[in-house]
Amino acid sequence: MIRHVVLLSWNEKSDDEAVAAVTRGFADLPAQIPEIRAYTFGPDLQTDRRNADYVLVADFDDEEDFQTYSNHPAHIDFMKKLTFPILSSFKAAQFALS
Amino acid sequence: MIRHVVLLSWNEKSDDEAVAAVTRGFADLPAQIPEIRAYTFGPDLQTDRRNADYVLVADFDDEEDFQTYSNHPAHIDFMKKLTFPILSSFKAAQFALS
């Protein structure tokens, strides 16, 4: 099992509505991409102002399934339409879940 | 339940031994900090060279337990001794697990 983690920060174009649309977009993906084993996401709780603005944690059986997700048209379409327009920074990594 | 996510990147002083010491340090913390509900971590699998170098995902019952962890002497001591010396960047966020 591998775990994929993303921290996102938003630009000045983001507002509550745009972020809610991102949350709805993430929520729609598991039904379209069966390789997703677990999918958790949400806005930062703002306990620290240095934090990123949004988090995704997703689990996959293996790296091949992760790549299938990453390159899936539903995922790419979601990123292009809802995330990129309000994105200021994006950082990801994947690690092995033991 | 809240999920705490950290992406770490290492500086030029890091090597395999230093990163293995970080992994052992993380592995030792749950026994010392009972507020930790789930604790997963590991080096990035290097599927993308833009990735961060290391990931932590930790779950807590609530924000108070997260703060207890964050300020716990065992956690601070681990960070100071094993993580900060090889750290080039650190980004975190916390979100509500539904």
N, CA and C atoms of all chains as a GROMACS GRO file, in nm:
protein
  588
    1MET      N    1   0.085  -0.120   0.000
    1MET     CA    2   0.000   0.000   0.000
    1MET      C    3   0.089   0.125   0.000
    2ILE      N    4   0.053   0.221  -0.083
    2ILE     CA    5   0.126   0.347  -0.077
    2ILE      C    6   0.030   0.463  -0.046
    3ARG      N    7   0.085   0.559   0.023
    3ARG     CA    8   0.006   0.676   0.063
    3ARG      C    9   0.061   0.799  -0.010
    4HIS      N   10  -0.031   0.870  -0.074
    4HIS     CA   11  -0.001   0.990  -0.152
    4HIS      C   12  -0.050   1.111  -0.074
    5VAL      N   13   0.037   1.207  -0.054
    5VAL     CA   14   0.004   1.323   0.027
    5VAL      C   15   0.030   1.450  -0.054
    6VAL      N   16  -0.065   1.543  -0.050
    6VAL     CA   17  -0.049   1.670  -0.120
    6VAL      C   18  -0.085   1.785  -0.026
    7LEU      N   19  -0.001   1.887  -0.025
    7LEU     CA   20  -0.032   2.013   0.043
    7LEU      C   21  -0.047   2.121  -0.063
    8LEU      N   22  -0.159   2.192  -0.057
    8LEU     CA   23  -0.190   2.295  -0.154
    8LEU      C   24  -0.201   2.430  -0.083
    9SER      N   25  -0.153   2.534  -0.150
    9SER     CA   26  -0.181   2.669  -0.100
    9SER      C   27  -0.247   2.748  -0.212
   10TRP      N   28  -0.336   2.838  -0.173
   10TRP     CA   29  -0.420   2.910  -0.270
   10TRP      C   30  -0.367   3.050  -0.299
   11ASN      N   31  -0.403   3.098  -0.415
   11ASN     CA   32  -0.367   3.235  -0.453
   11ASN      C   33  -0.480   3.333  -0.417
   12GLU      N   34  -0.463   3.456  -0.458
   12GLU     CA   35  -0.558   3.562  -0.418
   12GLU      C   36  -0.693   3.549  -0.488
   13LYS      N   37  -0.701   3.461  -0.590
   13LYS     CA   38  -0.831   3.440  -0.656
   13LYS      C   39  -0.921   3.344  -0.578
   14SER      N   40  -0.867   3.274  -0.479
   14SER     CA   41  -0.948   3.175  -0.408
   14SER      C   42  -1.044   3.245  -0.312
   15ASP      N   43  -1.160   3.185  -0.298
   15ASP     CA   44  -1.256   3.230  -0.197
   15ASP      C   45  -1.329   3.107  -0.145
   16ASP      N   46  -1.421   3.125  -0.049
   16ASP     CA   47  -1.486   3.010   0.012
   16ASP      C   48  -1.557   2.924  -0.092
   17GLU      N   49  -1.618   2.988  -0.190
   17GLU     CA   50  -1.692   2.914  -0.293
   17GLU      C   51  -1.598   2.828  -0.378
   18ALA      N   52  -1.485   2.887  -0.416
   18ALA     CA   53  -1.388   2.812  -0.498
   18ALA      C   54  -1.332   2.694  -0.421
   19VAL      N   55  -1.307   2.713  -0.292
   19VAL     CA   56  -1.253   2.604  -0.210
   19VAL      C   57  -1.359   2.496  -0.188
   20ALA      N   58  -1.484   2.537  -0.171
   20ALA     CA   59  -1.593   2.439  -0.158
   20ALA      C   60  -1.606   2.358  -0.287
   21ALA      N   61  -1.582   2.421  -0.402
   21ALA     CA   62  -1.587   2.349  -0.529
   21ALA      C   63  -1.474   2.246  -0.538
   22VAL      N   64  -1.358   2.281  -0.485
   22VAL     CA   65  -1.247   2.184  -0.479
   22VAL      C   66  -1.288   2.064  -0.392
   23THR      N   67  -1.348   2.092  -0.277
   23THR     CA   68  -1.390   1.983  -0.188
   23THR      C   69  -1.492   1.893  -0.257
   24ARG      N   70  -1.588   1.953  -0.328
   24ARG     CA   71  -1.686   1.871  -0.400
   24ARG      C   72  -1.618   1.791  -0.512
   25GLY      N   73  -1.519   1.853  -0.578
   25GLY     CA   74  -1.446   1.784  -0.684
   25GLY      C   75  -1.370   1.664  -0.632
   26PHE      N   76  -1.300   1.681  -0.520
   26PHE     CA   77  -1.231   1.566  -0.459
   26PHE      C   78  -1.333   1.458  -0.421
   27ALA      N   79  -1.445   1.500  -0.364
   27ALA     CA   80  -1.546   1.403  -0.318
   27ALA      C   81  -1.601   1.319  -0.432
   28ASP      N   82  -1.601   1.375  -0.553
   28ASP     CA   83  -1.655   1.303  -0.669
   28ASP      C   84  -1.558   1.201  -0.728
   29LEU      N   85  -1.428   1.213  -0.699
   29LEU     CA   86  -1.330   1.131  -0.770
   29LEU      C   87  -1.333   0.981  -0.736
   30PRO      N   88  -1.349   0.941  -0.609
   30PRO     CA   89  -1.344   0.797  -0.580
   30PRO      C   90  -1.446   0.714  -0.660
   31ALA      N   91  -1.563   0.770  -0.688
   31ALA     CA   92  -1.663   0.695  -0.765
   31ALA      C   93  -1.620   0.676  -0.910
   32GLN      N   94  -1.529   0.764  -0.957
   32GLN     CA   95  -1.485   0.758  -1.096
   32GLN      C   96  -1.352   0.684  -1.113
   33ILE      N   97  -1.277   0.669  -1.004
   33ILE     CA   98  -1.143   0.608  -1.013
   33ILE      C   99  -1.136   0.495  -0.911
   34PRO      N  100  -1.169   0.371  -0.954
   34PRO     CA  101  -1.180   0.260  -0.859
   34PRO      C  102  -1.048   0.220  -0.794
   35GLU      N  103  -0.936   0.268  -0.849
   35GLU     CA  104  -0.806   0.236  -0.787
   35GLU      C  105  -0.788   0.303  -0.652
   36ILE      N  106  -0.868   0.406  -0.622
   36ILE     CA  107  -0.856   0.476  -0.493
   36ILE      C  108  -0.903   0.385  -0.380
   37ARG      N  109  -0.817   0.360  -0.283
   37ARG     CA  110  -0.853   0.274  -0.168
   37ARG      C  111  -0.904   0.356  -0.051
   38ALA      N  112  -0.843   0.470  -0.027
   38ALA     CA  113  -0.890   0.562   0.078
   38ALA      C  114  -0.861   0.703   0.029
   39TYR      N  115  -0.946   0.797   0.067
   39TYR     CA  116  -0.936   0.932   0.010
   39TYR      C  117  -0.986   1.030   0.113
   40THR      N  118  -0.895   1.104   0.174
   40THR     CA  119  -0.933   1.202   0.275
   40THR      C  120  -0.874   1.337   0.236
   41PHE      N  121  -0.947   1.441   0.265
   41PHE     CA  122  -0.907   1.574   0.216
   41PHE      C  123  -0.985   1.680   0.292
   42GLY      N  124  -0.934   1.801   0.288
   42GLY     CA  125  -1.008   1.910   0.351
   42GLY      C  126  -0.922   2.033   0.369
   43PRO      N  127  -0.990   2.145   0.400
   43PRO     CA  128  -0.918   2.270   0.424
   43PRO      C  129  -0.840   2.263   0.555
   44ASP      N  130  -0.727   2.330   0.556
   44ASP     CA  131  -0.646   2.341   0.678
   44ASP      C  132  -0.727   2.403   0.791
   45LEU      N  133  -0.706   2.354   0.913
   45LEU     CA  134  -0.781   2.402   1.030
   45LEU      C  135  -0.725   2.534   1.085
   46GLN      N  136  -0.618   2.584   1.024
   46GLN     CA  137  -0.562   2.715   1.058
   46GLN      C  138  -0.518   2.727   1.203
   47THR      N  139  -0.454   2.621   1.252
   47THR     CA  140  -0.395   2.629   1.386
   47THR      C  141  -0.262   2.705   1.381
   48ASP      N  142  -0.207   2.720   1.261
   48ASP     CA  143  -0.077   2.787   1.246
   48ASP      C  144  -0.080   2.860   1.112
   49ARG      N  145  -0.047   2.989   1.115
   49ARG     CA  146  -0.060   3.068   0.992
   49ARG      C  147   0.044   3.030   0.887
   50ARG      N  148   0.147   2.952   0.926
   50ARG     CA  149   0.246   2.908   0.827
   50ARG      C  150   0.198   2.785   0.750
   51ASN      N  151   0.085   2.730   0.792
   51ASN     CA  152   0.033   2.608   0.728
   51ASN      C  153  -0.002   2.627   0.581
   52ALA      N  154  -0.003   2.514   0.508
   52ALA     CA  155  -0.066   2.512   0.376
   52ALA      C  156  -0.216   2.532   0.393
   53ASP      N  157  -0.288   2.553   0.282
   53ASP     CA  158  -0.431   2.584   0.288
   53ASP      C  159  -0.523   2.463   0.274
   54TYR      N  160  -0.472   2.354   0.216
   54TYR     CA  161  -0.559   2.241   0.186
   54TYR      C  162  -0.473   2.114   0.182
   55VAL      N  163  -0.534   2.001   0.220
   55VAL     CA  164  -0.460   1.874   0.228
   55VAL      C  165  -0.538   1.763   0.159
   56LEU      N  166  -0.464   1.675   0.091
   56LEU     CA  167  -0.520   1.549   0.040
   56LEU      C  168  -0.430   1.435   0.085
   57VAL      N  169  -0.492   1.328   0.136
   57VAL     CA  170  -0.420   1.204   0.167
   57VAL      C  171  -0.496   1.090   0.100
   58ALA      N  172  -0.428   1.018   0.009
   58ALA     CA  173  -0.495   0.912  -0.069
   58ALA      C  174  -0.412   0.785  -0.064
   59ASP      N  175  -0.480   0.670  -0.048
   59ASP     CA  176  -0.410   0.542  -0.042
   59ASP      C  177  -0.440   0.458  -0.166
   60PHE      N  178  -0.338   0.386  -0.211
   60PHE     CA  179  -0.348   0.299  -0.329
   60PHE      C  180  -0.277   0.167  -0.300
   61ASP      N  181  -0.319   0.062  -0.372
   61ASP     CA  182  -0.255  -0.068  -0.349
   61ASP      C  183  -0.107  -0.065  -0.386
   62ASP      N  184  -0.073   0.005  -0.493
   62ASP     CA  185   0.066   0.007  -0.538
   62ASP      C  186   0.089   0.129  -0.626
   63GLU      N  187   0.212   0.145  -0.670
   63GLU     CA  188   0.249   0.263  -0.747
   63GLU      C  189   0.176   0.267  -0.881
   64GLU      N  190   0.150   0.150  -0.940
   64GLU     CA  191   0.079   0.147  -1.068
   64GLU      C  192  -0.062   0.207  -1.051
   65ASP      N  193  -0.130   0.168  -0.945
   65ASP     CA  194  -0.264   0.225  -0.920
   65ASP      C  195  -0.256   0.375  -0.894
   66PHE      N  196  -0.152   0.417  -0.823
   66PHE     CA  197  -0.135   0.561  -0.801
   66PHE      C  198  -0.116   0.634  -0.934
   67GLN      N  199  -0.037   0.579  -1.023
   67GLN     CA  200  -0.015   0.642  -1.154
   67GLN      C  201  -0.144   0.644  -1.237
   68THR      N  202  -0.222   0.536  -1.226
   68THR     CA  203  -0.352   0.533  -1.297
   68THR      C  204  -0.440   0.648  -1.250
   69TYR      N  205  -0.445   0.667  -1.118
   69TYR     CA  206  -0.519   0.780  -1.060
   69TYR      C  207  -0.464   0.913  -1.109
   70SER      N  208  -0.332   0.926  -1.099
   70SER     CA  209  -0.267   1.054  -1.129
   70SER      C  210  -0.295   1.096  -1.274
   71ASN      N  211  -0.296   0.998  -1.365
   71ASN     CA  212  -0.316   1.027  -1.507
   71ASN      C  213  -0.461   1.012  -1.553
   72HIS      N  214  -0.551   0.984  -1.461
   72HIS     CA  215  -0.692   0.961  -1.497
   72HIS      C  216  -0.755   1.091  -1.549
   73PRO      N  217  -0.828   1.086  -1.660
   73PRO     CA  218  -0.891   1.207  -1.714
   73PRO      C  219  -0.979   1.281  -1.613
   74ALA      N  220  -1.052   1.208  -1.529
   74ALA     CA  221  -1.138   1.274  -1.430
   74ALA      C  222  -1.054   1.354  -1.330
   75HIS      N  223  -0.939   1.300  -1.294
   75HIS     CA  224  -0.849   1.368  -1.200
   75HIS      C  225  -0.786   1.491  -1.266
   76ILE      N  226  -0.738   1.473  -1.387
   76ILE     CA  227  -0.671   1.583  -1.458
   76ILE      C  228  -0.771   1.695  -1.488
   77ASP      N  229  -0.892   1.658  -1.529
   77ASP     CA  230  -0.996   1.756  -1.557
   77ASP      C  231  -1.030   1.837  -1.432
   78PHE      N  232  -1.045   1.764  -1.320
   78PHE     CA  233  -1.072   1.830  -1.192
   78PHE      C  234  -0.961   1.928  -1.156
   79MET      N  235  -0.836   1.884  -1.168
   79MET     CA  236  -0.723   1.970  -1.132
   79MET      C  237  -0.722   2.096  -1.219
   80LYS      N  238  -0.739   2.076  -1.350
   80LYS     CA  239  -0.731   2.190  -1.442
   80LYS      C  240  -0.842   2.291  -1.418
   81LYS      N  241  -0.965   2.238  -1.397
   81LYS     CA  242  -1.080   2.329  -1.388
   81LYS      C  243  -1.094   2.396  -1.253
   82LEU      N  244  -1.069   2.320  -1.144
   82LEU     CA  245  -1.104   2.371  -1.011
   82LEU      C  246  -0.984   2.407  -0.924
   83THR      N  247  -0.871   2.340  -0.947
   83THR     CA  248  -0.759   2.360  -0.855
   83THR      C  249  -0.657   2.458  -0.910
   84PHE      N  250  -0.609   2.434  -1.032
   84PHE     CA  251  -0.504   2.520  -1.088
   84PHE      C  252  -0.539   2.670  -1.086
   85PRO      N  253  -0.666   2.707  -1.115
   85PRO     CA  254  -0.695   2.851  -1.119
   85PRO      C  255  -0.675   2.923  -0.986
   86ILE      N  256  -0.682   2.849  -0.875
   86ILE     CA  257  -0.666   2.916  -0.744
   86ILE      C  258  -0.538   2.872  -0.673
   87LEU      N  259  -0.449   2.803  -0.745
   87LEU     CA  260  -0.330   2.745  -0.683
   87LEU      C  261  -0.213   2.843  -0.677
   88SER      N  262  -0.152   2.856  -0.561
   88SER     CA  263  -0.023   2.929  -0.556
   88SER      C  264   0.093   2.833  -0.536
   89SER      N  265   0.072   2.723  -0.461
   89SER     CA  266   0.180   2.624  -0.452
   89SER      C  267   0.124   2.486  -0.424
   90PHE      N  268   0.200   2.388  -0.468
   90PHE     CA  269   0.161   2.247  -0.466
   90PHE      C  270   0.284   2.167  -0.427
   91LYS      N  271   0.273   2.084  -0.323
   91LYS     CA  272   0.385   1.996  -0.289
   91LYS      C  273   0.329   1.859  -0.257
   92ALA      N  274   0.391   1.755  -0.311
   92ALA     CA  275   0.341   1.619  -0.293
   92ALA      C  276   0.454   1.526  -0.254
   93ALA      N  277   0.418   1.407  -0.209
   93ALA     CA  278   0.512   1.297  -0.188
   93ALA      C  279   0.429   1.171  -0.168
   94GLN      N  280   0.494   1.056  -0.189
   94GLN     CA  281   0.429   0.927  -0.166
   94GLN      C  282   0.523   0.841  -0.082
   95PHE      N  283   0.465   0.766   0.010
   95PHE     CA  284   0.550   0.676   0.091
   95PHE      C  285   0.480   0.543   0.109
   96ALA      N  286   0.561   0.442   0.146
   96ALA     CA  287   0.509   0.306   0.164
   96ALA      C  288   0.440   0.296   0.299
   97LEU      N  289   0.315   0.249   0.299
   97LEU     CA  290   0.243   0.223   0.424
   97LEU      C  291   0.276   0.081   0.467
   98SER      N  292   0.335   0.067   0.585
   98SER     CA  293   0.373  -0.069   0.629
   98SER      C  294   0.259  -0.133   0.708
   99MET      N  295  -1.205   1.374   1.480
   99MET     CA  296  -1.068   1.329   1.449
   99MET      C  297  -1.002   1.430   1.356
  100ILE      N  298  -0.878   1.465   1.384
  100ILE     CA  299  -0.808   1.551   1.291
  100ILE      C  300  -0.681   1.481   1.241
  101ARG      N  301  -0.647   1.512   1.118
  101ARG     CA  302  -0.529   1.452   1.053
  101ARG      C  303  -0.425   1.561   1.030
  102HIS      N  304  -0.305   1.534   1.078
  102HIS     CA  305  -0.191   1.625   1.069
  102HIS      C  306  -0.096   1.571   0.962
  103VAL      N  307  -0.061   1.654   0.866
  103VAL     CA  308   0.024   1.612   0.755
  103VAL      C  309   0.145   1.703   0.746
  104VAL      N  310   0.262   1.642   0.728
  104VAL     CA  311   0.386   1.719   0.714
  104VAL      C  312   0.464   1.667   0.595
  105LEU      N  313   0.512   1.759   0.513
  105LEU     CA  314   0.607   1.727   0.406
  105LEU      C  315   0.740   1.792   0.440
  106LEU      N  316   0.846   1.711   0.439
  106LEU     CA  317   0.980   1.758   0.474
  106LEU      C  318   1.072   1.743   0.353
  107SER      N  319   1.161   1.838   0.337
  107SER     CA  320   1.269   1.821   0.239
  107SER      C  321   1.402   1.840   0.310
  108TRP      N  322   1.501   1.765   0.264
  108TRP     CA  323   1.632   1.760   0.334
  108TRP      C  324   1.735   1.850   0.267
  109ASN      N  325   1.830   1.892   0.348
  109ASN     CA  326   1.941   1.971   0.294
  109ASN      C  327   2.059   1.880   0.255
  110GLU      N  328   2.172   1.943   0.219
  110GLU     CA  329   2.286   1.866   0.168
  110GLU      C  330   2.356   1.786   0.277
  111LYS      N  331   2.322   1.811   0.404
  111LYS     CA  332   2.384   1.731   0.512
  111LYS      C  333   2.314   1.596   0.531
  112SER      N  334   2.199   1.575   0.469
  112SER     CA  335   2.127   1.450   0.491
  112SER      C  336   2.193   1.337   0.412
  113ASP      N  337   2.191   1.218   0.472
  113ASP     CA  338   2.235   1.096   0.402
  113ASP      C  339   2.145   0.983   0.449
  114ASP      N  340   2.166   0.863   0.396
  114ASP     CA  341   2.077   0.751   0.429
  114ASP      C  342   2.072   0.726   0.580
  115GLU      N  343   2.185   0.740   0.645
  115GLU     CA  344   2.191   0.714   0.789
  115GLU      C  345   2.109   0.817   0.867
  116ALA      N  346   2.122   0.943   0.829
  116ALA     CA  347   2.048   1.048   0.898
  116ALA      C  348   1.897   1.030   0.877
  117VAL      N  349   1.857   0.989   0.757
  117VAL     CA  350   1.714   0.969   0.730
  117VAL      C  351   1.663   0.846   0.804
  118ALA      N  352   1.745   0.742   0.812
  118ALA     CA  353   1.705   0.623   0.890
  118ALA      C  354   1.688   0.659   1.038
  119ALA      N  355   1.771   0.751   1.088
  119ALA     CA  356   1.757   0.795   1.227
  119ALA      C  357   1.626   0.871   1.247
  120VAL      N  358   1.586   0.949   1.148
  120VAL     CA  359   1.455   1.018   1.154
  120VAL      C  360   1.343   0.914   1.160
  121THR      N  361   1.352   0.812   1.075
  121THR     CA  362   1.249   0.706   1.075
  121THR      C  363   1.241   0.636   1.210
  122ARG      N  364   1.356   0.605   1.269
  122ARG     CA  365   1.355   0.542   1.403
  122ARG      C  366   1.299   0.638   1.507
  123GLY      N  367   1.331   0.765   1.493
  123GLY     CA  368   1.280   0.865   1.587
  123GLY      C  369   1.128   0.876   1.581
  124PHE      N  370   1.073   0.883   1.459
  124PHE     CA  371   0.927   0.884   1.444
  124PHE      C  372   0.867   0.756   1.505
  125ALA      N  373   0.930   0.642   1.476
  125ALA     CA  374   0.876   0.514   1.524
  125ALA      C  375   0.870   0.506   1.676
  126ASP      N  376   0.960   0.581   1.744
  126ASP     CA  377   0.963   0.578   1.890
  126ASP      C  378   0.856   0.666   1.955
  127LEU      N  379   0.799   0.761   1.880
  127LEU     CA  380   0.713   0.861   1.944
  127LEU      C  381   0.576   0.809   1.993
  128PRO      N  382   0.508   0.723   1.918
  128PRO     CA  383   0.376   0.681   1.967
  128PRO      C  384   0.377   0.618   2.107
  129ALA      N  385   0.485   0.546   2.140
  129ALA     CA  386   0.493   0.486   2.275
  129ALA      C  387   0.508   0.592   2.383
  130GLN      N  388   0.558   0.710   2.345
  130GLN     CA  389   0.582   0.816   2.443
  130GLN      C  390   0.470   0.919   2.448
  131ILE      N  391   0.386   0.923   2.344
  131ILE     CA  392   0.281   1.025   2.336
  131ILE      C  393   0.148   0.954   2.310
  132PRO      N  394   0.075   0.923   2.418
  132PRO     CA  395  -0.046   0.840   2.403
  132PRO      C  396  -0.158   0.908   2.326
  133GLU      N  397  -0.149   1.040   2.307
  133GLU     CA  398  -0.253   1.110   2.229
  133GLU      C  399  -0.251   1.071   2.081
  134ILE      N  400  -0.142   1.012   2.033
  134ILE     CA  401  -0.134   0.973   1.892
  134ILE      C  402  -0.227   0.855   1.866
  135ARG      N  403  -0.321   0.871   1.771
  135ARG     CA  404  -0.416   0.764   1.737
  135ARG      C  405  -0.365   0.680   1.620
  136ALA      N  406  -0.303   0.744   1.522
  136ALA     CA  407  -0.242   0.672   1.410
  136ALA      C  408  -0.122   0.753   1.367
  137TYR      N  409  -0.018   0.683   1.318
  137TYR     CA  410   0.109   0.752   1.292
  137TYR      C  411   0.178   0.679   1.178
  138THR      N  412   0.177   0.740   1.061
  138THR     CA  413   0.241   0.679   0.945
  138THR      C  414   0.341   0.778   0.887
  139PHE      N  415   0.450   0.725   0.836
  139PHE     CA  416   0.561   0.813   0.794
  139PHE      C  417   0.656   0.732   0.708
  140GLY      N  418   0.737   0.804   0.632
  140GLY     CA  419   0.838   0.734   0.553
  140GLY      C  420   0.897   0.823   0.446
  141PRO      N  421   1.008   0.777   0.388
  141PRO     CA  422   1.072   0.852   0.281
  141PRO      C  423   0.988   0.849   0.154
  142ASP      N  424   0.994   0.957   0.080
  142ASP     CA  425   0.925   0.965  -0.049
  142ASP      C  426   0.973   0.855  -0.143
  143LEU      N  427   0.881   0.799  -0.220
  143LEU     CA  428   0.915   0.689  -0.311
  143LEU      C  429   0.981   0.738  -0.440
  144GLN      N  430   0.997   0.867  -0.454
  144GLN     CA  431   1.071   0.926  -0.567
  144GLN      C  432   1.011   0.891  -0.703
  145THR      N  433   0.878   0.897  -0.709
  145THR     CA  434   0.813   0.881  -0.839
  145THR      C  435   0.822   1.010  -0.920
  146ASP      N  436   0.852   1.121  -0.853
  146ASP     CA  437   0.857   1.251  -0.920
  146ASP      C  438   0.967   1.333  -0.851
  147ARG      N  439   1.060   1.387  -0.929
  147ARG     CA  440   1.174   1.456  -0.867
  147ARG      C  441   1.133   1.588  -0.801
  148ARG      N  442   1.011   1.637  -0.830
  148ARG     CA  443   0.965   1.760  -0.765
  148ARG      C  444   0.909   1.732  -0.624
  149ASN      N  445   0.896   1.604  -0.590
  149ASN     CA  446   0.839   1.567  -0.461
  149ASN      C  447   0.920   1.617  -0.342
  150ALA      N  448   0.852   1.626  -0.226
  150ALA     CA  449   0.923   1.641  -0.100
  150ALA      C  450   0.999   1.510  -0.070
  151ASP      N  451   1.085   1.513   0.033
  151ASP     CA  452   1.171   1.396   0.061
  151ASP      C  453   1.114   1.301   0.166
  152TYR      N  454   1.022   1.348   0.247
  152TYR     CA  455   0.975   1.266   0.359
  152TYR      C  456   0.834   1.311   0.398
  153VAL      N  457   0.754   1.217   0.446
  153VAL     CA  458   0.614   1.246   0.478
  153VAL      C  459   0.579   1.193   0.617
  154LEU      N  460   0.497   1.268   0.688
  154LEU     CA  461   0.433   1.220   0.811
  154LEU      C  462   0.283   1.246   0.802
  155VAL      N  463   0.204   1.145   0.838
  155VAL     CA  464   0.058   1.161   0.852
  155VAL      C  465   0.020   1.108   0.989
  156ALA      N  466  -0.038   1.193   1.074
  156ALA     CA  467  -0.070   1.154   1.211
  156ALA      C  468  -0.214   1.193   1.244
  157ASP      N  469  -0.285   1.103   1.311
  157ASP     CA  470  -0.424   1.129   1.347
  157ASP      C  471  -0.438   1.148   1.499
  158PHE      N  472  -0.528   1.240   1.535
  158PHE     CA  473  -0.554   1.271   1.676
  158PHE      C  474  -0.705   1.286   1.695
  159ASP      N  475  -0.751   1.267   1.819
  159ASP     CA  476  -0.894   1.280   1.846
  159ASP      C  477  -0.944   1.422   1.822
  160ASP      N  478  -0.861   1.520   1.858
  160ASP     CA  479  -0.904   1.659   1.845
  160ASP      C  480  -0.782   1.749   1.844
  161GLU      N  481  -0.809   1.878   1.830
  161GLU     CA  482  -0.698   1.973   1.818
  161GLU      C  483  -0.618   1.982   1.948
  162GLU      N  484  -0.683   1.963   2.061
  162GLU     CA  485  -0.611   1.968   2.189
  162GLU      C  486  -0.507   1.856   2.195
  163ASP      N  487  -0.546   1.736   2.153
  163ASP     CA  488  -0.449   1.624   2.151
  163ASP      C  489  -0.336   1.650   2.052
  164PHE      N  490  -0.371   1.712   1.939
  164PHE     CA  491  -0.266   1.747   1.843
  164PHE      C  492  -0.167   1.845   1.905
  165GLN      N  493  -0.218   1.944   1.977
  165GLN     CA  494  -0.128   2.042   2.039
  165GLN      C  495  -0.043   1.978   2.148
  166THR      N  496  -0.103   1.884   2.222
  166THR     CA  497  -0.025   1.811   2.324
  166THR      C  498   0.092   1.738   2.258
  167TYR      N  499   0.065   1.672   2.146
  167TYR     CA  500   0.171   1.605   2.069
  167TYR      C  501   0.274   1.706   2.021
  168SER      N  502   0.225   1.814   1.961
  168SER     CA  503   0.314   1.911   1.899
  168SER      C  504   0.412   1.971   2.000
  169ASN      N  505   0.362   1.994   2.122
  169ASN     CA  506   0.444   2.056   2.227
  169ASN      C  507   0.509   1.955   2.320
  170HIS      N  508   0.493   1.827   2.295
  170HIS     CA  509   0.548   1.724   2.384
  170HIS      C  510   0.701   1.725   2.380
  171PRO      N  511   0.766   1.720   2.497
  171PRO     CA  512   0.913   1.723   2.499
  171PRO      C  513   0.978   1.614   2.412
  172ALA      N  514   0.920   1.495   2.408
  172ALA     CA  515   0.978   1.388   2.326
  172ALA      C  516   0.975   1.424   2.178
  173HIS      N  517   0.866   1.489   2.136
  173HIS     CA  518   0.852   1.531   1.997
  173HIS      C  519   0.950   1.646   1.966
  174ILE      N  520   0.955   1.744   2.054
  174ILE     CA  521   1.043   1.859   2.031
  174ILE      C  522   1.190   1.816   2.032
  175ASP      N  523   1.224   1.727   2.125
  175ASP     CA  524   1.362   1.678   2.133
  175ASP      C  525   1.400   1.602   2.006
  176PHE      N  526   1.310   1.517   1.958
  176PHE     CA  527   1.332   1.444   1.833
  176PHE      C  528   1.352   1.541   1.716
  177MET      N  529   1.265   1.640   1.707
  177MET     CA  530   1.276   1.735   1.596
  177MET      C  531   1.410   1.810   1.600
  178LYS      N  532   1.446   1.859   1.719
  178LYS     CA  533   1.569   1.936   1.732
  178LYS      C  534   1.693   1.854   1.700
  179LYS      N  535   1.695   1.730   1.751
  179LYS     CA  536   1.817   1.650   1.739
  179LYS      C  537   1.831   1.584   1.602
  180LEU      N  538   1.721   1.533   1.548
  180LEU     CA  539   1.733   1.448   1.429
  180LEU      C  540   1.680   1.511   1.300
  181THR      N  541   1.584   1.602   1.312
  181THR     CA  542   1.520   1.653   1.192
  181THR      C  543   1.577   1.789   1.150
  182PHE      N  544   1.579   1.884   1.242
  182PHE     CA  545   1.624   2.019   1.206
  182PHE      C  546   1.763   2.022   1.141
  183PRO      N  547   1.860   1.940   1.189
  183PRO     CA  548   1.993   1.949   1.129
  183PRO      C  549   1.999   1.914   0.980
  184ILE      N  550   1.902   1.836   0.932
  184ILE     CA  551   1.906   1.797   0.790
  184ILE      C  552   1.789   1.858   0.712
  185LEU      N  553   1.719   1.954   0.773
  185LEU     CA  554   1.597   2.008   0.711
  185LEU      C  555   1.626   2.126   0.618
  186SER      N  556   1.570   2.120   0.497
  186SER     CA  557   1.574   2.240   0.412
  186SER      C  558   1.438   2.306   0.404
  187SER      N  559   1.329   2.227   0.408
  187SER     CA  560   1.197   2.290   0.413
  187SER      C  561   1.096   2.200   0.481
  188PHE      N  562   0.996   2.264   0.538
  188PHE     CA  563   0.895   2.198   0.622
  188PHE      C  564   0.762   2.263   0.590
  189LYS      N  565   0.661   2.183   0.555
  189LYS     CA  566   0.528   2.239   0.533
  189LYS      C  567   0.426   2.146   0.598
  190ALA      N  568   0.333   2.201   0.670
  190ALA     CA  569   0.235   2.120   0.742
  190ALA      C  570   0.094   2.175   0.721
  191ALA      N  571  -0.004   2.095   0.756
  191ALA     CA  572  -0.144   2.139   0.763
  191ALA      C  573  -0.220   2.032   0.841
  192GLN      N  574  -0.337   2.072   0.893
  192GLN     CA  575  -0.425   1.978   0.962
  192GLN      C  576  -0.566   1.994   0.907
  193PHE      N  577  -0.636   1.882   0.891
  193PHE     CA  578  -0.773   1.891   0.842
  193PHE      C  579  -0.862   1.796   0.921
  194ALA      N  580  -0.993   1.821   0.916
  194ALA     CA  581  -1.090   1.738   0.988
  194ALA      C  582  -1.116   1.611   0.909
  195LEU      N  583  -1.101   1.496   0.976
  195LEU     CA  584  -1.134   1.367   0.915
  195LEU      C  585  -1.282   1.342   0.941
  196SER      N  586  -1.360   1.328   0.836
  196SER     CA  587  -1.504   1.308   0.857
  196SER      C  588  -1.534   1.159   0.868
   0.00000   0.00000   0.00000
